Amino acid sequence: MESLVPVIGRDAEREQLARFVAAGEGQALVLRGETGVGKSALLDQAAHLAARTGQVVIRAAGVEAESGLPLAGLHQLLHPLLPTVDSLDEVHRTVFDAAFGRGRGKPPSVMSLGIAVLDLLSLAASTRPLLLVLDDGQWLDASSVAVLGFAGRRLTGGSVKLLVGLRSDTPSDFDTAALPELPLQALPDEAARALLDHHHPDLAQGVRELVLDRARGNPLALLELPAHALGGAAHPLSAPADLATADCLGLRDASLPLPRRLHQVYGSRLDRLGGRVREELLRGALDGVGAARGAPPAPGVRQYRMRDAEEAVAAGLLEVDPASGDFVFRHPLIRSTVVQSATPNQRRAAHAVLARVHHDDIERRATHLAAATVDPDDEVAKALEAAADSATRRGGAVAAMTWLTRAAELSESPGERSRRLGDAAFVAGHAGLFDQARLLVRGDRAPDTDDPPVSVLTSAYRALFEDGDVRHTHRQVSATIACVRARAPRESSDVLVRLVNLLLAIDQYAGDAAQWEETRSLLDSLGESLPPRSHVYGDAWGDVVRHGAGVRERVEAEFAGLADLDPWDISRLGVAAYHVDTLSQYRQHLQHTVDRHSETGFVRTSMTTLHLVMLDQMAVGEWEEAERTGQRDLELTTSHGYALLAHHTRAYLGLLAALRGDTDRARELQAAVDAWARPRGVGFLTQIADAIGTTADLAAGDYEAAYLHAIGITPPGVFEPYAHQASRTLLDLVEAALHTGRTEQARTHALAAREAGLPGISPRLALLTYGALAMTATDPGEADRYHERAEQAPSAARFPFELARIRLAHGIRLRHTRGPKEARPLLLRAAEAFERLGALPWAERAQGELRASGVAARAPSAQPGELTWQERRIADLAAIGLTNKEIGERMRLSPRTVSSHLYRVFPKLGITSRAALHDALARLEEDGDR
């Protein structure tokens, strides 16, 4: 197929593309320019050059009709390579099966799918270099862009290249993909004249000057504006009299935008076609036919094929693709002209035909059914609901909301219409689209009536997350639940469950005992009309000390049905897992949810899930990663205006700073969180603020201040009802009390933890309880027994900071009661742990105790040259900024195994944090060169 726009006047761009194609290393490049500026011609040139040099070239193009279908663009681009998927490992085969509907697994995250794509491309390019050419990238769906952006930024080191063409006058998700760009400007005057003279040498001088002026250096306009006179003759304009024709083409009107001029040109040709041919073109245009030059049709993917359209070829609207023999449009503007020229009835008829063509593709069929149907039709509405469910599982929040809204419009009964609008608003809320959610519920409200439940749900969500309103929203949602129950006392419904779950979230943030008692009574009265998950949330989120028994097992049982969980269910169950300290068990699922939804899906849900990932990173000692996760979440929450979640993130960043001994930053964040949360009554955050103060004071050695902060959360000997930090700060209160001479209060608090059954609630609480009992025991034998129980507590190693504190305290005790020799092993292990974590004040304290026991300052435990090959590879990847999960994906290791290797690497290199890896490895190279 010849290129539509000859390559004239593009010497610099052609030279840069030639270097790109000839480069020995993988890379990505984006060609960006206005419509008709010649992007496709340059892409053709690059593809031809690559094929001539023995590279494999795969071509695809974005299709506006598919821009709402998650992963449709990626499927089109990778389709020629999909048979190769069977040669990948089982993990990546499963990823592709789930992404493209070949299996029933959970849809993969952007990261996991991106890594699988990199693996597939690497395999495909193992024998010959591979060039991927993507035209009209602005029409690619958001999910595909996210994956290709991820992969495109990581092509270095391979033999795969990605070349993308984008319109600069159309917004695109590629705009934020951070890929290198080559901007295409209009042709300079000399090149524009050369192009026009080459194709229209006999053009009358007056018309020639008008075309040059109106085309403004745009190659497509230079080719098309003078191409045909109106009236059907295919003769070039060649005489001054043809200036009248120029008037008909709009050339005299300087204000007419260039795309509109071209639409007039293409529209005039379209008008001369027969009705049946125009119908063929309309069906092809609405189905995105002819998007990819030279790309073979994808086997197994049903698409409309235009037939008997030779008349349109003669008119310069279509051409025949030599690869497939199918009719394709010569330019995307022709497609849009065909659609704009059709009447509404013609478009609906075409969509109806296309819905039948795609009868076995749930989402494509829904797209056409939605456009083809005018009157209410419950069967169509059900089909759109099914498509929305499919989109939700694939991370397509906007598509799901759109289909549910259209399903509501096509509902035959008011009840079904309200339910579907409520579902659409619910999805919009979790996608962070509160304005759209509010408009949806407003459309369901009858004049002079009370707010419907879905409206209350939306407004309360917004008030909670944008302003931290936990008082009015509690009253509002509670009253609405009462009204819903009064109408149908024994019935459960989606809206009732959503209201109850929102009420639980409100009360968790409020941390108010009176509100919680009221809500617990409500939960008891609703009984089995609520799903088991809601009762899990109620027991875990409220008062884990009094209601946490058995929650671990219930959370595990719910996660067992992961394939049936929506993103918000995964997030909520993750919150429950946090309260019983089993987040690590579900980290993979949580990270998966974040990767899938933070960029293209349920953004609001991903904010909470990022909190959970950060909390687990803090718990297991991945503090550098936790800092990055927290900063990512802070950027996400602030950019969307979620003040509650932004301050929630600041609270965790403050707690992390306090753990590391950065007391100035910790106190700054503590003050910001407390000043915002306390006036609003957001007890969840004020408790974390007090915990920041306690931790920072302990790090600074100000034990009196630490004790005062700790008893602000709960007094010694009791665990304040519905104060979630009461049990979490058990060790803090005990240690502060001991250091200030309050031994009785410390012992009372440790015994209260045992009596409350904290060891049976969570592994971390077991560790803290046994550690507190060991610290406060007056009998040395009892102290040893409880210390041993702490050491042997299930998953104690998963909480390295707490375990190191317990070892330090017991080591100090042993030094005073049995002498330095007995104390040294524990003190050394504590010091090593604090150094690995980057808890500098604690490390210095442990080193001081070691010196007091007769041990000099500890040198690194091994020499740099002792790194194993695997340790060195992991260290190299960590030094360039990859997370443990990304390293694990590359090396086929679990994130936990990566973390363990890094813990061994740090002391070998004489460092205590990831930030120091780059310099340490550089020194290692220098030493090796000597």
N, C-alpha and C positions, 0 to 999 in steps of 0.2 A: 504494500500500500504506500503510495507517495505521501509525503508529508503535506499537510494543508498549507503551511506557511514556509516558503523557501527560506533558507538560511542566508540572508544577505545582511551585511553590516553587523555581524556578530563575531568578529574575529577574536576579540578578547575573551568572550564567553566560551567560544568553541575551544580555545587554547586551554582555558581553565578546566573545562569538562574533559578534554583529552588527558590532562594530567591526572584528573580524578580517576578516570577509567584505567589509566596505566599504572596507578599507584599499586605498590606491592602489598599494602596493608589495608585491612578493612576500614571503612569510614562511611559517613552519611553526609548528604548534601541536599539542601532544599533550594529549588529554583522558585523565586517569588516575583510575580509581576502581575499587571492588570490583565483583564480578559483580552485575549487576542494579541498579546505582546510577543508571542512566539515560543512559549514554554514547551508546547508539545513538539514543535519542530526540533528544538534542542534536545529534548528527551529522545526523539527518534534518532538524532545524530549520535547521541551517546550510546544508545542501544545497538545501533548498527556498528559502531566502532568496537564495542565490547564483543559482539558476536564475531567480528572479523578477526579479533585477536584470540579467539578460542574460549571466551568466557560463556558461561550459561546465562542467558537473559530471561528473566521472568517479568511479565508486564501485567499491570492491573490499573484500575482507575476508580476513583470514588464515584458513587452513584447517589444523587440526591434522594432518589426514592428509597434507598436503603440506609440513609443516614441515621434513622431512628432504630435500626436493628442492631443490637449489641453483637459485636465481633463479626458482622457481615463482611466488612472490608478486609479484615485479617484473613478470613476464610477464603475470600476471592484471591488474595495475593499468594497465599500459601498452598492453594489447592493443588497445583502441579507437584508439590513436594509431599503431600499427605501420604502417598503410598510408602514413603521412606520412614514414616512414623513407626511402623512395625519394627524397624531396626534399632529404635531407641530403647533405653532401659524402661522397666515397668513403670517407674514413677512418672516419667515424662509421657509415656503412652497414655497413662491414666489422665494426665493433665489435658492432653489433646482430645481424648475421648469425651471428657466432661465439657470442655470448652465448645466443641462443635457438635454436641448432641449425640455422639456415638456411644456414650455410656451414661450411667445413672448417678455418677459421682457428683459431689458438690462442685459448683463452678470454681475454677482456680482463681487465685489472686492475680493482679497485674504482675507482681514479681515472679510468682511461680510459672505463670504462662510465658512471661518474657524470657525467663531462663530456659524454659522448654523450647521456645522459638529459637533462641541462640544455639541450643544444642542441635536442633533440626537443621538450621542453616549451616552450622559447622560441618555436620555430617554430609549435607548436600554438596558442600564446597570442598570436600576432602580430596576429590580427584581433579576438579576444574574450578577456577574462580567463579563466583556467582554475583551477578548484578540484578538487584531488584529495582524495577522502575515503576513508580506509582504516579499517575497523572491525576489531576483534579483531587488532590488530597484534602481540599477544604470540605469535601462531601463525605469523608470517611467518618464512621460513627466514633463516638468518644472512647468507647472501650478499645477499639482497634488502635486508635491514635495513642492511647496510654501505653499499650503493649509495644507498638512499634517505636515510640519515643524511648521507652526503657531499653529496648534492644539496640536501637540506633546509637544510643550513647555508649554502647559497650561492644562495638564491632572491632575496635582496635585489637590487633594481634591475630586476626583471622584473615580470610580471603573473601569476605562477603562485603558488598557495598550496597547502600540504599540511596536511591535518587528519587526525590519527591518534587512534584510540581504543584504550586499553590497559587491561587488568585490572591493578589494583595488587596483587592477591593471586597473580599468576602471574609468575615471572621472565621477562624479555624482553631480547633483544639491543638493543632500543630504550632500555634503561635507561642505556646508556653512549653514546647517540647525541648527547647535549648539545643537544637541541632544547627550545625553551621549552615549559612545561607549564602546564595549567590543572587543578588537582586538584579532583575531585568528591567531596564528603563526603555522608554520609547526610542525608536530609531532616530539618529540624528538626521538633519534635513537632507544631506547628500545621499545617505543610504536609503531614506524614504523615497526620494526621487528615482534612485536606481531600481528599487523594487517595483515601483509603479510603472516605470518605463519598460521594465522587463516583461511584465504581464499585460500591459495596456499601452503598447507603443503608439497606437493611432488615436489616442484620446485627444479630444479637442482641448486647446490650450486653456480656455476659460474653465472648462469642467475640471481639467487637470489641476489647476491651481486651487479650485474649490475643494477637490478631494484631498489634496495635500494639507490644506488648512484645516479641514474638518477631521481628518484622520489623526492629525497630531502625532505622526510617527508610529501609529499602531499598525503592525503588519496586516492583521486580519481586515481592518477597515480599508487599508490601501488595496487589498485584493478584492473585497466584496462590494464596496460602495459603487464602483463604476462598472461592475461585472456584467449587468444586464439592464437593458431598458425595460420600462414597464410596457405591458402589452403582449408579452409572450415571446418576442423575438430575442434570440440569443446573439444580438450583434452589439459590438462595443460602441459606446458613445464616441462619435468621431467628427461631429460638426458643431458649429456654434449654435445651430438650432436646437441641439440636444441639451442646451441649458434649460429648456423647459422641462425636459426629463429630469434634470438635476433638481429642479424645484419639486417635482413629484417625489424624488428620493429624499427630500428634506435637506439637501445640501445647502440651500440658501439660508436656512434657519440655524444661526450660530449657537443658539441656546439649547439646541436638542442634544441630550447626552449621547455619547457614542454607542452604548449598548442599545439605546432605543432606535438609533439610526439603523443598526444592524438587524434589529427585530423587524423593522419595516422592510428591509431588503429581503430577509428570509420569509416574511409574511406574504410579500407579493408573489414569491415563487410558490408558496404553499397554496395560495388562493387559486392557482391555475391547475392544481391537481384534482383528480376525480375524487368523489366522496369516499369510495371504498379504500383508496390508497391513503387518504387522510386518516381514516379510522385505524389502518395498520400502523401509521406513524404515531398516532396518539397512544395506542396500546404499548408500542415500543418505548415511547418517551416516558410514560408513567411507570414502566417497569425497569427503566434504566438501561435499556438495550444499547449496545454499542459503546459501552463506557471504556473498554480497554482495546487499544490498537494492537493487533497481532496476538492477542491472548486467546488461546483455544477455549471453547466452552467447557465449563466444569462438568464432568460426568456426574450424573446423579443429582445435579441441581437443576430443577425445572425452571425454565425461563421462557418468556414469550419470544417467539421467532417471527419477525415480520416476513410476509410472503407476497409475491407478485407486486413488488414495489419498484420495478425498473423505471417507471415514470418519475419517481422521486430521485433516482440516480441521475437521470437525464437533466433534472432541474437543479442539480447541484446541492441537494439536501442530504442524500445518502451516498454511501459507497459500499463496495463489497469487500469484506475482510477476507484476504486471501488465506488466512490460517483456518478459518471456520467455514467460509463460503456464505456467511450470514450478512444480511444488510445491517449496516451500522451508520450512525449519524456522523456527519463530517465534523461537527463541532458541538459542544454542549449548549451553545446559544441557540442552535437550531432546535435542540430538544425543548428548551424552555419556550421558544417561540411556538412550537407545536402545541404545547400545553396551554399557553396563554391565549392562543387563537381559538381554542375549542369552547363550546358553550358548557354550562354546568351539566346539562343533561347528557351531552356527549362524553364528558369526563366520567360521570357516574356509570354510564353504560360500559365504558372501557374498564373501569375498575371492577365491575361485576364480572367481566370476562376474565380478568386477571386473578380474581379471587378463586375462580374455578381452576385456573391453571395451577395455582399454588395450594390446592386442596390439602396437600400432605405437609405443608410448612405452616405451623401454627401462627407464627408471628408475621410472616409475609401475607398470609391469607387475611389476618386481622387488619393489616394496613389497608388492604384493598376493600374489605368489607366495610370498614369504618367510613371510607370515602364513597362507597357505592350506595349506602342505605340512607334514606331520608326519613321515613316514618318509623315509629317505635316497632321494634322487633326483638323479642326476648331471645330468640335463638342466636341472632347476631350478637346481642349483648353478652350472652354466655360465652360465645367464641372470643370476644374481646377480653372478657375476664380471664379466660384460660391463657390468652396471650400475655396478659399482665402478670399472671403468676409465673409464666416462663421467663419474662423479662426480669422480674424480681430475683429469681434464682440466678440469673446471669449477670446481675449487678446493674441492670438498666432501669434506674429509678424513674427517670423522666419518661421513658417509653411506657413503663407501667402506669404512671399517673395519667398519661395521655389516653391510654386505652381504657382505663377505668372511668375517666371522665366521659369519653364517648359512649361507653357502655351505659352509663347513667342516662345520657341523653336519649338513648334508644330503648330504655326500659319501658315496659308497658304499664307497670303499676307504680304508684307513688312510693310505696314501701321499698320496692327494689331500687327505684331511682335514688332514694335517700341513702339506702345501704351502700350503693356503689359510689355515690358522691363522698360518703363517709370514708370508704376505703381509699378513694383517691386522695382525700385530704390527709389521711393517716400516712400514706406513702409520701406525700409532699412534705409533711412535717418531719419525717425521719430523713428526708433528703435535704433538709435545711431550707425548704422553699415555703416559708411561713406565709408570705404574701399570697402565693397561689393557693395555699391551703385555706386561707381566710376567704378568698374569693369563691372557692368551691363550696364552702359551707354556707356562705351568704346566699349563693344561688339556690340553696335548699330551704331557705327560711321563708315562711309565709308572712305576709304583712300582719302587723299587730299581734304577733305571737311571741311566746317566750323563746329564748335561744334553744335550738335543738341540741341534743347531746353531742353531736359531732362538732357543733360550733363551740360548745364549752370545752370540748377536748382540745381543739385547735388553739383557742384563746388562752387556755391554761398552760398548754405546752409553751406557747410563746412567752407568756408572763413569767413562767418558771425559768426558762433557759436564757431569756434575754435580760431579765431584770432581777432574778432571784426571789420572786414573790412566792413565799411558802405559806403565808397566812391566808390571804384572800383566796388563793387557788385551792387550798385545803377545804375551805368552807364551800366554795363554788362547786368543786368536783364532788364532794360528799353529798351536797344537796341534789346534784344531778343524778347521782347513783340512786338516791332515795326515790326520785321521780321515776327513773327507769324501772326500778323494782316494783313500784306501786302499779305501773301499767301492766307488768307481766311478772308477778311475784315468783313464779317457779321456773321461769325460762332464762336460759343463758343466751347471750348474744355477743357478737364481736365488739360492739360498742361498749357493753357493760364490762367486758374483760379489759378493754383498753382503758376505760375510766379507772378501774380498780388498780391496774398496773401503774397508771400515772399518779394516782393518789399515793401509792407506795413509794414512788420516786420522790414525790413532794415531801412526804414525811421523813424519808431517809435524809434529805437535805435539811429539813427543819431540826431533826434530832430532839423534838419536843415530846416529853413523855405523855402529856395529856392528849396530844394529837394521835400519837401512836396507840394509846389504849382505846381511843374511839375507833380507830381504823381496825384494830385487832378484833374488836367486837363485831364490826361490819364483816370482816372475813369469816368469823365463826358463823355468823347468821347466813352468809351466802353458801357456805359448805361446798357441796359437790357441784353447784352451778358454776363454780370457777374451775379452770383446769388446774392440775397439780402444780404446774409451774408457778402460778400466782401465789400459792401457799408457800412454795419454796422461797419466793422473793420476800414474802412477809416475814418468815422466820429468820432469814439470813440478813436482810437489810436493816431490820429493826434492832433487836437486842439479842445478839448471838450468844451472850452468856446464859440467858434464860431460855432461849428457844433454838439454840444451835445444835442440840444433840440430834444426830442423824442427818443433818443437812448435807454433809459431805457425800453420803451415799445417795441421797436424793438428787443432788446436782449431777453426780456421775451417771445416774440412771437417765436423767433428761438428756445429757450430752450423748448418750448412746444412740438416740434418735436424731443425730446431727443432720442427716440428709433431709429431714422434714422441718428443720428449724429455719425461720426467717432471720435476717441479719440482726434485727432488734432482740430476738430471743437469745441469740448467741451472746450478745452484749450483756443482757440482763443476767443470764446464767453466769457469765464471767464475773459480774459484780458479786453474785452470791458466792462464787468460788473464792473471790478475794477475802470475803469476810470469814471464810473457814480455811484460808491460807493454802489453797490447792491450785492457784493460778497456773503454776508451771505445768500441771497436768494437761492444761488446755491452751497453752501458749500458741501452739501451732495453729489451732483453729482461730484464735483471736487475731494473730498476725495476718492470717489469710483473709479475715473479714476486713481488716484495716486496708490491706493492699488492694483489695477488690473495690472498696467503696469510698475511700478517702478522695479519690480523684474523679470517679465517674458515677458513683452511686449514692448510697445512703450516708451522706456526709455527717449528719448529726449523730448517727449511730457510731460512726468511726471515731468521733471525738472521745466518747466514753471508752471505746475499745482501746484507743491509744493510751488512755489513763491506765487501763488494766495491764497493757504490755509494759508500760513504764514501771508500774508497781512491782511486777514480777522481776523485771530487770534490777530494780533496787533490792528486792528480797534476795536474789541469788548472787548479788555482787557484781552485776554488769553495769557499773555506775556510769561509765563513759557513754554506753549505749542509752542508758536511761536519760541522761542529759540531752542527747540528741532527740530522743523520742519526745521528751517534754517540750523542747523548743519547737519541734514540728507541730505538736498539738497546740501550743500557744499561738503559733502563727495561724493555724487553721481556725481556732476558736475566735481569735480577735478579728480575723478578716471577715468572718461571717456574723460578727456582732453578738456572739453568745457570751455575755458577761459572766454568767454563772460558771460556765465551763472554763472560761479563761481564768477566772480566779481560782477555780478548782485546780487547774494546771499550775498556776503560780504557787499554790499551797504545796503541791508535790515537789516542785522545783526548790522551794524553800526548805522542805524537809531533807531533800537530797543534799543541798548545800550545807545544812547543819550536820548531817552525817559525815561529810567530808571535812568538816572543820572550817568551812568558809563562813564564819559567823556574821561578818558584815553583810554579805549578800543574803544570808538566811534571815537576819533580823529585818532587812529592808523588805523582803517578800512577805515575811510574817506581818509586818505593819500594814502593808498594802491589802493583804487578804482580810485581816481583822477589821480594818477601817471600812471595808466594803460590806463584809458579811455580818458583823455584829448588829448594826442598826436594822438590818433586814431580818434578823432572827434566823440566819442560816447556820444552825448549830453544828452541822457537819463540818463546815469550813472553820468556824471559830475553834472547834476542838483540834483540828489539824494545826491551826495557828498556835495554840497552846503547846501542842506536841513539838512544833518547830522550836519554840522557846525552850522547852525542856531539853531537847536534844542539843541545841546550840550551847546552852549553859553547861550541860554535862561535858561537852567537848572542850569548853573553855575552862573547866574546873571550878565553875561558880555553882557549887552544889546547893547553896541556900536558895538562889534564884531558881535553880532547876526544880527543887522541891515545891516552891510556891507555884510554879507553872503546872507541875504534875497534879497537885491537889486542886487546881482549878478545873481539871478534867473530872477527877473523882477523888473523894476523901479516902484515906487509908483504911483498909479493912472492909470496904464495900466496893461494888462495881455499879456505878450510877446507872440506873435503868435507861436504856436507849441512848447511851453515850458510847459511840462505836470506838472511840479511842481509849476508853477506860481499861479494856483488857489489853489493848495493843501497847499501852505504856506501862504495863505491869513492872517490867524490869527497871524502867526509868525511875518510877516512884520509889521502888525498893532501894536502888543504888543511891539515889539522892538522899533518902532518909538515913541510910547507913553512914554516909559521909558527913552528915550533919548531926550525928549523935542520936538520931531518933530510932534506935534499934527496936524498940517495942512496936512503933508504927510499922516499921519495915517487916518485922516478923508477922504481925497481924495481917498485913496485906498479902504476904506469901501464903499464909494459911487459908485466907479467904479464897485465894485462887484455887487451892486444892479442894476446898469444900464446895466451891461452885462447879467443880467438874471440868475446869478448863482443859486439862490434858486430853479429855475425850472429845473435845470439840474440834481442835485443829492441831496439826503437827507443830506449828510455831508456838501456839499457846502451851503445848506440852513442854517444849524446850524452855520457854520463859518461866513456867511454873516451877519446873525442877531446878532451874538455875536460881530462881529467887529463894526457894527452900534451902538450897545449898549455901547461898550467901548468908542467910539469916539464922542458920542452925547454930546453936551454941555447943552442941556435942560434935567433936571432930569426926566421929564415926558416921553420924547422921549426915554431916556435910559431905563426906566422901561418897556415901551411898546416893545422895541426891545428885551430886555432880556426875557420878557414873550414869545415873538414869538420864541426865541431860545429854551426856555424850552418846548414849545408846538410843535416844529418842528417835522415833521414825522420821526420816528425812531431815535430821538435824543439820547435815552438811548443806542442805538447800538454803540455810539461813546463816551464812558465814559470819556476818557482822555480830549477830546475837551470840553465836557460839564462841566467837573470839572474846567477846566481853565476859562471858561466863568463865572461860578459861583464864582470862587475865585476873578476874576476881579470885578464883580459886587458887591460882598461882601465888597471888599476893598473900593469901591466907596461909598457904603452905610455907612460904618463905618465913613468915613470922612464927609459925607453930612447929615446923619440922626442919627448917633450915634451907639454905639456898639450893642445895643439890636436888631436893625433892621438887622444888618450884621450877627449876630451869626448863624442863621439857614443855610444861604448859605455857610458861611465859614466852618461850621461843615460838611455839605454834601460834600463840596469839599475836605476837609481833609480826610474824610472816603474813598472817591473814590480813591484819590492818594495812600492811604495806601493799599487798596485792590489791586491796580494795581502794586504796588512796585515802584512807581515814587517817590523815596525818597526825592530828593531836593524840589519837588513840595509839598510833604506832610509836610516837615519841614517849608516851606514858609507859607502854610495854617495854621499850628499849631502856627507859630509866630503871624499871624494875629489874631488867636483866643485868644492868650494870651493878645494881645493888646486890644482886645475887652472885656477882663476881664474873660476869660474862662481858667481854669487850663488845663494842659496837659491831653488829653482825655484817659480815661481808656477803656479797652475792653467793648463793649456794652452789653455783657451778660457773664454769667459764663459758664465754660466748660461743666458742667453737664447738661446744657440746650439743648444740641444737641438732635434732634429728632432721631429716629431709622434710618430713611432714610438718614439724614445728616451724621450720623455716618458711615453708610455703604458706602456712596459716599466718605467720607473722607478717610476711610480705603483703598478703591480701588485707589484713587488718590495718597495716600502715597506710594503704591507699584509701582507706575510709569505708571498706565493706563491713557490714554488720556480721554478727555471728551467723545469722540465718543465711545471708548471701554467701558467706564462705562455705557454710555447710552444703548449700545447694551445689556449689561448684565442685566440692571435694567429696560429695556423697557421704557427708557426716551429719550427725544431729547437731543443732546449735549448742546443746549441752556438752557434747564431746569437744567442739571447737573451744568453748569456754574453758574446759579443763586443760586443753593444750596451752591456751594463752596463760593460764595461771602458772604453768610450769615454765613458760617462756620468760615471763616477767623477771623472776629472780635470776634466771640464767643471764639475762641481759643487764641486770642491775637496775631495773626500772620498776615503777609501781603503777603505771597507767598506760593506756593505749596511745595517749598523746605523745609519749616519749619514744614510741616504737620507731618512727621514721629516723630520728637522729641516731638511735642505738644501732639500727641496722646499717646506717651509713658508716658508723664507726667500725662495725664488724667488717664491712667491705674494705675499709682503709687498712685495717689490721691484716686482712687476708692478702692485700697487695704488697705488704712489706716482706 
